[in-house]
Amino acid sequence: MADKDKDKVRVYELAKELKLDSRRLIDLLHRLKVEGIKNHMSTVEPEAVKTVRDIMEGKLPPEPKPEAKPRPAAAASTSTPAPAVVPKPAAPQPPRPTMTEPRVNPAPRPERPVVPGSSRPEPMTNRPAAGTTRPADNQRYPGPNRGDHRPHPAAGNRNGHDHRPTGPRPNPAAPTGPRPGAPAGGNRPPYGHDQRRPAPGGRPAGGPPGGANRPGGPRPGAPNRPGAGRPLAVPPPPTPARPARDQNRRNPKDRKPHEFEERRSLRDWDEERMGSRKKKMKAHQPVQDTSMPPVQRRIVISGSIVVKDLADQLGIKATELIKRLINLGVMVGVNHELDKETAVIVATELGAEVEERASVQEQEEILIQGEEDAPESLRERPPVVTVMGHVDHGKTSLLDRIRSTRVTQSEAGGITQHIGASVVEHDGHPIVFLDTPGHEAFTAMRARGAQVTDIAILVVAANDGVMPQTVEAINHAKAANVPIVVAINKIDLPDANPERVRTELTEYGLIAEEWGGDTIMVPVSARTGEGIDKLLEALLVQAEIMELKANPDRPASGTIIEAKLDRGRGPVATVLVKRGTLHVGDVFLSGTVWGRVRALINDRGQRVKEVGPSMPVEVLGFNELPEAGDDFVIMPDERQAKSIADARANRLRASSESGPRGVSLDEFYQRLKDEAVRDLNLVIKADVHGSAEALAQALDKLSNDEVRVRVLHTGVGSITESDVMLAQASGAIIIGFGVSMESKARQLAEREHVDIRQYRIIYEAIDDIKQALTGMLEPKYQELFLGRAEVREVFRVPKVGAVGGCYVTEGKILRSGQVRVIRDGTVIHEGAIASLKRFKDDVREVATGYECGIGLEKFNDIKVGDILEVFTQEEVKAS
Ligand SMILES: Nc1nc2c(ncn2[C@@H]2O[C@H](COP(=O)(O)OP(=O)(O)OP(=O)(O)O)[C@@H](O)[C@H]2O)c(=O)[nH]1
């Protein structure tokens, strides 16, 4: 039983192993009627695993094409539909897995019996020749790492899809061996390499690099290029070592329809449907270029590389390399940058021995991360605290009051200086307060990848209670897993009602300790100072619970919390040291800036020689201004600091020209598969509280054992910058329901690639999330903002209806666009524009700063003050 469980694999694991997209595999499993397959995380029973593997290896025929099955009426685009396949005697069936499901039993599928001898007979006759005539190749491209996507004990029985030599295969038990070309035993560095990334050697069975079929040695009977067409039904003469795959794949026209059908492996089918460049490349049958001898070099690839440079390294002409790349389905020019994987594949194809090294980025990570601290090296460190709360509830007053307490307690002489954080001592224990209150600052820092806060003080005015931004602050802190200590402020006021605050907070999961919960709540008055000591005490208690520790005896690393250009001193920045001790004279790196610490100044304006963990300090010695939120690390020497800074600058340039940084719903499933995420984080904004709650609950219910839908925040009203920041910081998607979006929020979302999805129908939102969780999200149309106009007057035009006399405040209004009418922050109508006029003329567009008349289709209720937001729909490219 235990053994059986061990054999179970999850869909995504199997898909990865077979180099299939999980969706395709799920499809196949469904068609095989394997039960319990819900998504990529579902486990597959060993029997079904075997069936799928057999199919993939060509031992069993694939199931009918999906087009043929679900839509019988659909015209078969490539081949004869399944029913037309000539039934063959079921006689010499290979052993079938004993599956309980009827589909995998031979009986219900008489139309597609397996007749090894007849289904893929010809290539088999050639294989021994291929395998045995090229022992050198086999050595260079050890079987299991190349064409063989997984070892199988029955390898010898393979049919035409097995391209491995029949001779001894090195290490047949290892499904993922060293990469091709990598020195035996794989001297690839143990770090940084994403094992999930398909190793070039782990390409699909029968793929280009497949054992005996690979180029690299002259083949007898040379002209084997695709298109050299040879009738496949006729068993080829045994002599030339023509690769089986060539015949199977490359001459489809020569095949009879049913043969074609039978020869199709699921992978062929999958590739046809997927059609991505990489797949094409992987599926490609390498073409033997007899004009070029194999490259006899050993080269090192440590990251992406320009075609020209790779050709240099290989000692061949760039044109030759390009030719080979084109053969592999990669269309490139001489200055094109190849990613590491492609470079390794093509170099190996050409016969070079490739050593993969950690990229600069990977080396950088190692250098920066340093070694793990031994537990015995850890010492207690002060907590770093941020104050949050609703507007006017007293955040600044409370911070001021707290800071003022240290004047009496600390040693004399220090002049408080604003450096972005202050240190306050209580009972001899320091507590560090970040000077900028508010959850926006807190989350902005997180959005930059830095989390410096250990504890959040939530200020709630006792006379006002929980307000919208109180809730936001709670959710922002929760999203960051930062514990909250509540300061119930303004208790000096006659209408203060701390009990009410405690009660209201329970609704948001904050239960006061005195009520049996675990949230410390302290009544205070920033005005009178009452309760401040207790609050500081509470912070120390919370810190103690958290066991905040760091190793002070190592080179420092921390975060920039503030940076400014000082007229006299040049660029200065405040660093919050996270671990280690920072000294004057240390060489540092921060983002793309590096330098040597010239001076350290603490929050009292005193020069210090060193600072330890959790301490804020102003650092002089920057030659450029770093950015708040950047990391700050001490480097062994200037050379290394400079080299990493340069590499980062290059990457930054490259990344700003390409790829999105945020998470999108479209790519969520891919990330899920790659195990990058297990949570789908959402921020929900709706027109009314009821719909926000309903949506949150409905979406929450979509969680399953494998993926958790986490609603980080729900709120009422427009989507704000703070929502976008929260989404960015937490890798969340924003769901807007009947709400508009603030301009700044849109700009930030566009810049940071935060996915904002707006809906008018609750089920559409639920459907989209549901589909995203199963990887079935259809390519969608995405809204593209065009412009915004304000209705300043309303005209009633006979026979036409209401026309808004508008002023374009942002972007431009296009006659062809769709329009959303927003009144008091709520979307009240969405539809088309019926007319767009400048004076009396119909126009196609009106730009910012101009007036125009806008009439709406099927909407006459335009009112002065309405905002007309114009947008268009743009197809989102499938990711
Ligand atoms: N009576 C009383 N008033 C207070 C107390 N704390 C703050 N206030 C007053 O409340 C008002 C708002 O205080 P701030 O400290 O500016 O509040 P804030 O939360 O920082 O406000 P924003 O920065 O605008 O978000 C000021 O008029 C303060 O004087 C208190 O404990 N008691």
The ligand as a MOL file (V3000), in Angstrom:
LIG
                    3D

  0  0  0     0  0            999 V3000
M  V30 BEGIN CTAB
M  V30 COUNTS 32 34 0 0 0
M  V30 BEGIN ATOM
M  V30 1 N -7.8560 64.7870 22.3950 0
M  V30 2 C -6.9060 64.1640 21.7020 0
M  V30 3 N -6.5990 64.5580 20.4730 0
M  V30 4 C -5.6330 63.9130 19.8170 0
M  V30 5 C -4.9600 62.8380 20.3740 0
M  V30 6 N -4.0660 62.3840 19.4670 0
M  V30 7 C -4.1840 63.1800 18.3960 0
M  V30 8 N -5.1240 64.1060 18.6070 0
M  V30 9 C -5.5480 65.1350 17.6770 0
M  V30 10 O -6.1070 64.5210 16.5350 0
M  V30 11 C -5.7890 65.2600 15.3660 0
M  V30 12 C -5.1060 64.3830 14.3830 0
M  V30 13 O -3.8840 63.9520 14.9070 0
M  V30 14 P -2.6800 63.5010 13.9920 0
M  V30 15 O -1.6120 63.0200 14.8690 0
M  V30 16 O -2.3680 64.5360 12.9880 0
M  V30 17 O -3.3930 62.3010 13.2810 0
M  V30 18 P -2.8360 61.4390 12.0970 0
M  V30 19 O -3.4770 60.1200 12.2550 0
M  V30 20 O -1.3650 61.4850 12.0790 0
M  V30 21 O -3.4420 62.1910 10.8940 0
M  V30 22 P -2.9740 62.1170 9.3560 0
M  V30 23 O -1.5020 62.3430 9.3620 0
M  V30 24 O -3.7360 63.2260 8.7220 0
M  V30 25 O -3.3630 60.7730 8.8830 0
M  V30 26 C -4.8800 66.4000 15.8380 0
M  V30 27 O -5.6870 67.5390 15.9770 0
M  V30 28 C -4.3890 65.9340 17.1670 0
M  V30 29 O -4.0990 67.0050 18.0330 0
M  V30 30 C -5.3260 62.4390 21.6930 0
M  V30 31 O -4.8000 61.4700 22.2600 0
M  V30 32 N -6.3070 63.1180 22.2890 0
M  V30 END ATOM
M  V30 BEGIN BOND
M  V30 1 1 1 2
M  V30 2 2 2 3
M  V30 3 1 2 32
M  V30 4 1 3 4
M  V30 5 2 4 5
M  V30 6 1 4 8
M  V30 7 1 5 6
M  V30 8 1 5 30
M  V30 9 2 6 7
M  V30 10 1 7 8
M  V30 11 1 8 9
M  V30 12 1 9 10
M  V30 13 1 9 28
M  V30 14 1 10 11
M  V30 15 1 11 12
M  V30 16 1 11 26
M  V30 17 1 12 13
M  V30 18 1 13 14
M  V30 19 2 14 15
M  V30 20 1 14 16
M  V30 21 1 14 17
M  V30 22 1 17 18
M  V30 23 2 18 19
M  V30 24 1 18 20
M  V30 25 1 18 21
M  V30 26 1 21 22
M  V30 27 2 22 23
M  V30 28 1 22 24
M  V30 29 1 22 25
M  V30 30 1 26 27
M  V30 31 1 26 28
M  V30 32 1 28 29
M  V30 33 2 30 31
M  V30 34 1 30 32
M  V30 END BOND
M  V30 END CTAB
M  END
